[in-house]
Amino acid sequence: MQRFLYILFFALLAFQSGAQPHTSVISGTLERIEQFKSKFIAPLNVDIWLPESYNSKTKYSVLYMHDGQMLFDASSTWNHQSWDIDDVATSLMKQGKVTPFIVVGIWSEGSTRHATYFPEKPYESLSKDQLTEISVQLKKTGKSTDNFKPNSDNYLRFIVKELKPIINKKYSVYKDKRHTFIAGSSMGGLISMYAVCEYPQVFGGAACMSTHWPGTFAVEGNPIPEAFVNYMRNHLPNPKNHRFYFDYGDKTLDALYAPLQKKVDAVLKSRGFSTKNVKTVFFPGKDHSEKSWNERLDIPLLFLLPAESNH
């Protein structure tokens, strides 16, 4: 029954990027690049949120976020939940707790989301038999119709080579890794971790909420979590100038994550990360939903984007 609920949840998630109403924000300004054309991936909408204080005389940090259609307005999302990042960020900025930043929300497309966010190099490290089994599992859960093949390397190329230069040119932002971060949940947590490891010169840190370490929807006999751990062991960036935030609950899909996150934490420690540059938080009773991520969103923002006086 529990496995069925997991599958149902993600089947619903696949519909999250269909035709949607206009997205509104309570604070700040939202600008949209409609169907950003890329040579690496299919066109996607990109929302850029600017805080109330935004002006061209100030430099802002940049937070790139996945599943952009789920970030701002619950009335426009498939499940009537959202991160409400504009509200949380505005409150923290007004209190002077975080450095001023803008949010770049990259929309996802339900039918390709899993492949887009699945870290490619760890997947390719699996044996041929393991790859076949993973494809079978993902077909059963509706995440793939053909032989599964991640497209995350191209997705990251899109962000780094096409989107970031546009953001740097159009907006008053810092361009260095010290002021550039990336964040997401579930599969979006995986691709955020992967982005920092693949482009440590671009991203200074990642917020990975309810990170979907199984990759599929079962843990027993699943080689993917170990592939992620091995990848991180060999590709984690310099802990002196990179930060990672991870968290998880214990309800719905999050119930799978505790033992896998502990292995990740051990690898981070072995590679020189400490409480100064990595934070993992467990939230008992919390599930795998935008509601839960909204409730604790201030914690990763404070960790990754503290006000300069708090460094």
C-alpha positions in Angstrom: 0.0 0.0 0.0 2.8 2.4 0.9 4.6 1.8 -2.4 1.3 2.4 -4.2 1.0 5.8 -2.5 4.5 6.7 -3.5 3.8 5.9 -7.1 0.5 7.8 -7.0 2.2 10.8 -5.6 4.7 11.0 -8.4 2.2 10.2 -11.0 0.3 13.3 -9.8 3.6 15.3 -9.7 4.1 14.5 -13.4 1.1 16.8 -14.2 2.5 19.8 -12.3 3.8 21.6 -15.4 0.8 21.6 -17.6 -1.2 24.7 -18.6 -1.5 26.9 -15.6 -3.1 30.2 -14.6 -1.2 33.4 -14.3 1.4 33.3 -11.5 1.2 36.1 -8.9 3.5 37.2 -6.1 2.5 39.0 -2.9 5.8 40.9 -2.6 8.4 41.9 -5.1 8.2 41.6 -8.9 7.9 38.5 -11.1 9.3 38.6 -14.6 9.0 35.7 -17.1 11.0 34.5 -20.0 8.4 32.5 -22.0 9.7 29.3 -23.4 13.4 30.0 -23.2 14.9 28.5 -26.3 17.9 26.3 -25.7 20.2 24.2 -27.9 20.6 21.7 -25.0 17.0 21.1 -23.8 13.4 21.7 -24.9 12.1 25.2 -24.3 11.1 26.0 -20.7 9.5 29.0 -18.9 11.8 30.9 -16.6 10.5 33.1 -13.8 12.7 35.8 -12.3 11.7 37.2 -8.9 13.1 40.5 -7.8 12.7 41.7 -4.2 10.9 44.9 -3.4 14.2 46.6 -2.7 15.6 45.7 -6.2 17.5 48.6 -7.9 20.3 48.8 -10.4 22.7 50.5 -7.9 22.8 47.4 -5.7 24.3 44.0 -6.5 22.3 40.9 -5.7 23.1 37.3 -5.1 21.3 34.8 -7.3 19.4 31.6 -6.2 18.6 29.3 -9.1 15.6 27.0 -8.3 14.1 24.0 -10.1 10.3 23.3 -10.5 9.8 27.0 -11.0 6.1 26.8 -11.5 5.8 25.6 -7.9 7.6 28.4 -6.2 5.4 31.5 -5.9 1.6 31.1 -6.1 -0.4 28.2 -4.7 -3.5 29.2 -6.7 -1.6 28.4 -10.0 -0.1 25.0 -9.0 -1.5 21.5 -9.7 -1.8 20.7 -6.0 -2.6 24.2 -4.7 0.7 24.3 -2.7 3.8 26.4 -3.3 7.1 27.2 -1.7 6.1 30.9 -1.3 9.7 31.8 -1.7 8.8 35.4 -2.3 7.2 35.7 1.1 10.0 33.9 3.0 12.7 35.8 1.2 11.1 39.2 1.8 10.7 38.6 5.5 14.3 37.5 5.9 15.6 40.5 3.9 13.5 43.0 5.8 14.9 41.6 9.0 18.4 41.9 7.6 19.1 38.2 8.1 20.1 37.3 4.6 22.0 39.1 1.8 19.7 40.6 -0.9 19.1 38.1 -3.6 16.9 37.4 -6.6 15.4 34.0 -7.5 15.5 32.4 -11.0 12.8 29.8 -11.1 13.2 27.3 -13.9 10.0 25.4 -14.8 10.0 21.7 -15.2 8.1 19.5 -17.7 6.3 16.6 -16.1 7.1 13.9 -18.8 10.8 14.7 -18.8 11.4 15.9 -15.3 12.8 12.7 -13.9 15.4 12.3 -16.7 16.2 16.0 -16.6 17.0 16.0 -12.8 18.6 12.6 -12.6 22.4 13.0 -12.2 23.9 11.5 -15.4 27.4 10.5 -14.4 26.4 8.4 -11.4 23.8 6.7 -13.5 26.3 5.9 -16.2 28.6 4.2 -13.7 26.1 1.4 -13.2 26.5 -2.0 -15.0 24.5 -2.8 -18.0 22.3 -5.2 -16.0 21.7 -2.5 -13.4 20.8 0.0 -16.1 18.3 -2.4 -17.5 16.7 -3.0 -14.2 16.5 0.7 -13.4 14.8 1.3 -16.8 12.3 -1.5 -16.0 11.5 0.1 -12.6 11.0 3.5 -14.0 8.8 2.3 -16.8 6.6 0.6 -14.2 6.2 3.9 -12.3 5.5 6.0 -15.4 8.8 7.9 -15.2 10.0 6.5 -18.6 8.4 5.1 -21.7 11.6 4.1 -23.4 15.0 3.0 -22.1 15.6 5.5 -19.4 18.4 8.0 -20.2 19.1 11.0 -18.0 19.6 14.4 -19.6 20.9 16.3 -16.6 24.2 17.2 -18.1 22.5 19.1 -20.9 20.1 20.7 -18.4 23.1 22.0 -16.4 24.7 23.2 -19.6 21.5 25.2 -20.3 21.7 26.8 -16.9 25.4 27.6 -16.9 26.0 28.4 -20.6 22.7 29.9 -21.7 20.6 31.1 -18.8 23.2 32.4 -16.4 24.7 34.8 -19.0 21.3 36.3 -19.7 20.7 36.8 -16.0 24.1 38.3 -15.5 23.5 40.7 -18.4 20.0 41.8 -17.6 20.0 42.1 -13.9 22.2 43.8 -11.3 23.7 40.6 -9.8 27.1 39.3 -8.7 28.5 36.8 -11.2 30.9 34.8 -8.9 30.3 31.5 -7.1 30.3 33.2 -3.7 27.0 34.8 -4.6 25.5 32.0 -6.8 23.4 29.2 -5.4 21.0 26.5 -6.6 18.1 24.8 -4.8 15.4 22.2 -5.3 13.5 19.4 -3.6 13.2 15.6 -4.3 14.8 15.1 -7.7 15.4 18.8 -7.7 17.6 18.1 -4.6 19.6 15.6 -6.5 20.3 17.9 -9.5 21.2 20.7 -7.1 23.9 18.5 -5.5 25.1 17.5 -8.9 25.3 21.0 -10.2 27.7 22.1 -7.5 29.9 19.0 -8.0 29.9 19.5 -11.8 30.3 23.3 -11.8 32.1 24.2 -8.5 33.5 27.3 -10.2 29.9 28.5 -10.9 27.9 27.5 -7.8 28.9 28.2 -4.2 26.4 26.0 -2.6 23.1 24.1 -2.9 19.9 23.6 -0.9 18.7 20.0 -1.3 15.4 19.5 0.4 13.9 16.0 0.8 16.6 14.7 -1.6 15.4 11.7 -3.5 18.4 9.5 -3.0 16.7 6.3 -4.2 16.3 7.7 -7.8 13.5 5.2 -8.3 10.9 4.2 -5.7 12.5 1.4 -3.8 15.6 1.1 -1.6 16.1 -2.6 -1.2 18.3 -4.0 -4.0 18.7 -0.5 -5.6 22.2 0.4 -6.7 21.5 4.0 -7.4 22.0 5.4 -3.8 25.5 3.8 -3.7 26.3 5.2 -7.1 25.4 8.7 -5.8 27.6 8.2 -2.7 30.5 7.0 -4.8 30.1 9.9 -7.2 30.2 12.4 -4.3 33.2 10.7 -2.8 35.1 11.5 -6.0 33.6 14.8 -7.1 32.7 16.9 -4.0 34.1 20.4 -4.3 36.5 22.2 -2.0 34.7 22.5 1.4 36.5 25.8 2.1 34.3 27.7 -0.4 31.2 25.5 -0.9 28.2 24.8 1.2 25.5 22.1 1.2 22.2 22.0 2.9 20.2 18.8 3.2 17.0 17.9 5.0 14.3 15.2 5.2 11.1 14.3 7.0 9.7 10.8 7.8 6.3 10.8 6.1 5.3 9.7 2.5 8.4 9.5 0.3 10.6 11.1 2.9 10.3 7.9 5.0 12.8 6.4 2.6 15.6 8.9 3.1 17.0 8.6 6.6 19.5 5.8 6.2 20.6 7.1 2.7 21.2 10.6 4.0 23.3 9.2 6.8 25.6 7.7 4.2 25.8 11.0 2.3 26.6 12.8 5.6 29.5 10.4 6.3 31.0 11.0 2.8 30.8 14.7 3.3 32.6 14.5 6.7 35.3 12.2 5.1 35.9 14.9 2.4 36.5 17.6 4.9 33.0 19.2 5.3 32.0 20.3 8.8 29.1 22.1 10.4 30.5 25.3 9.0 29.8 24.3 5.4 27.2 21.5 5.5 23.9 21.3 7.4 21.6 18.3 7.5 18.3 18.6 9.4 15.7 16.0 10.2 12.0 17.1 10.5 9.9 14.5 12.3 6.3 14.3 11.1 7.0 16.2 7.9 6.1 14.8 4.5 7.2 15.2 0.9 5.3 18.4 -0.1 5.6 22.1 -1.0 3.8 22.8 2.3 6.6 21.1 4.3 9.3 22.8 2.3 7.8 26.2 2.7 7.6 25.7 6.5 11.3 25.3 6.8 12.6 27.3 3.8 14.1 30.0 6.0 16.7 27.5 7.3 18.5 26.8 4.1 18.2 30.5 3.0 19.9 31.6 6.3 22.6 28.9 5.9 23.4 29.7 2.2 22.7 33.4 2.0 23.5 34.9 5.4 23.8 38.7 5.7 27.4 39.7 5.1 27.7 40.8 8.7 26.7 37.2 9.8 29.5 35.4 7.8 
